[in-house]
Amino acid sequence: MLYDSSGSSRGDNLPPIHKRRMVWSSSSGPEAFFSMNSMICSYDSEARKFEMAKERFEKARADAEAKATKAQQQAEAEVAAEKAERQKLANESLRLRQKSKIMHGWLYPIL
């Protein structure tokens, strides 16, 4: 038979997570207290480790998302700059072709 921290007895059909918090009924007095105290400290330590790992994970995820967003913005800016450069070159090419035609007498500008 197992006893929980309130001192009430429980059947042995509890899930494993609850069994870890129990002590065997053969423990009594200071041994039971120290055993229970040790298990509580261990549980608290593991809970702190879990919270710290969770915080590290959340920070790493936020950092990764920020990097991805920054990379996407940079790529979009590069695409926009390339598009503007191509448009500038196309306009310059058109201007030079028109100038060449005028200079060679192919087109007569309206004065």
C-alpha positions as CSV (number, residue, x, y, z in Angstrom):
1,M,0.0,0.0,0.0
2,L,1.3,3.5,-0.8
3,Y,0.7,6.7,1.1
4,D,0.6,10.2,-0.4
5,S,1.8,13.4,1.1
6,S,-1.5,13.9,3.0
7,G,-1.0,10.5,4.7
8,S,-4.0,8.8,3.1
9,S,-3.5,5.4,1.6
10,R,-3.9,4.9,-2.1
11,G,-4.2,1.8,-4.2
12,D,-1.3,0.7,-6.4
13,N,-3.2,1.4,-9.6
14,L,-2.1,5.0,-9.9
15,P,-0.2,6.3,-13.0
16,P,3.6,6.3,-12.7
17,I,3.8,10.0,-12.3
18,H,1.8,9.8,-9.1
19,K,3.8,6.8,-7.8
20,R,7.0,8.9,-7.9
21,R,5.6,11.2,-5.3
22,M,4.6,8.4,-3.0
23,V,6.7,6.6,-0.3
24,W,6.3,3.0,0.8
25,S,4.3,2.5,4.0
26,S,7.3,0.7,5.5
27,S,9.0,4.1,5.9
28,S,8.1,5.9,9.0
29,G,9.2,9.0,11.0
30,P,12.3,10.9,9.9
31,E,13.1,8.4,7.1
32,A,9.7,9.1,5.5
33,F,10.1,12.8,5.9
34,F,13.6,12.9,4.4
35,S,12.5,10.6,1.6
36,M,9.5,12.8,0.8
37,N,11.6,16.0,1.1
38,S,14.2,14.5,-1.2
39,M,11.5,13.7,-3.8
40,I,10.0,17.1,-3.5
41,C,13.4,18.8,-4.0
42,S,14.1,16.5,-7.0
43,Y,10.7,17.4,-8.5
44,D,11.2,21.1,-7.9
45,S,14.7,20.9,-9.5
46,E,13.3,19.1,-12.5
47,A,10.5,21.6,-12.8
48,R,13.0,24.5,-12.8
49,K,15.1,22.7,-15.4
50,F,12.0,22.3,-17.5
51,E,11.0,25.9,-17.2
52,M,14.6,27.0,-18.1
53,A,14.6,24.7,-21.1
54,K,11.2,26.0,-22.2
55,E,12.5,29.6,-21.9
56,R,15.6,28.8,-24.0
57,F,13.4,27.1,-26.6
58,E,11.0,30.1,-26.8
59,K,14.0,32.5,-27.1
60,A,15.6,30.4,-29.8
61,R,12.3,30.2,-31.7
62,A,11.8,34.0,-31.4
63,D,15.3,34.5,-32.7
64,A,14.8,32.1,-35.6
65,E,11.6,33.9,-36.5
66,A,13.2,37.3,-36.3
67,K,16.1,36.1,-38.6
68,A,13.6,34.6,-41.1
69,T,11.6,37.8,-41.1
70,K,14.8,39.9,-41.6
71,A,16.0,37.6,-44.4
72,Q,12.6,37.8,-46.1
73,Q,12.6,41.6,-45.9
74,Q,16.1,41.8,-47.2
75,A,15.3,39.5,-50.1
76,E,12.2,41.6,-50.9
77,A,14.3,44.8,-50.8
78,E,16.8,43.2,-53.2
79,V,14.1,42.1,-55.6
80,A,12.6,45.6,-55.5
81,A,16.1,47.2,-56.1
82,E,16.8,44.8,-59.0
83,K,13.4,45.6,-60.5
84,A,14.1,49.4,-60.2
85,E,17.5,48.9,-61.8
86,R,16.1,46.9,-64.7
87,Q,13.4,49.6,-65.2
88,K,16.1,52.3,-65.2
89,L,18.2,50.4,-67.7
90,A,15.1,49.8,-69.9
91,N,14.3,53.5,-69.9
92,E,17.9,54.4,-70.6
93,S,18.0,51.9,-73.5
94,L,14.8,53.3,-74.9
95,R,16.1,56.9,-74.6
96,L,19.3,56.0,-76.4
97,R,17.5,54.1,-79.2
98,Q,15.2,57.1,-79.8
99,K,18.2,59.5,-79.7
100,S,20.1,57.2,-82.2
101,K,17.1,57.2,-84.6
102,I,16.8,61.0,-84.4
103,M,20.5,61.4,-85.0
104,H,20.5,59.1,-88.1
105,G,17.4,60.8,-89.5
106,W,15.1,57.9,-89.0
107,L,12.7,60.0,-87.0
108,Y,12.1,63.7,-87.2
109,P,11.4,65.3,-84.0
110,I,8.4,67.6,-83.9
111,L,9.7,71.1,-83.1
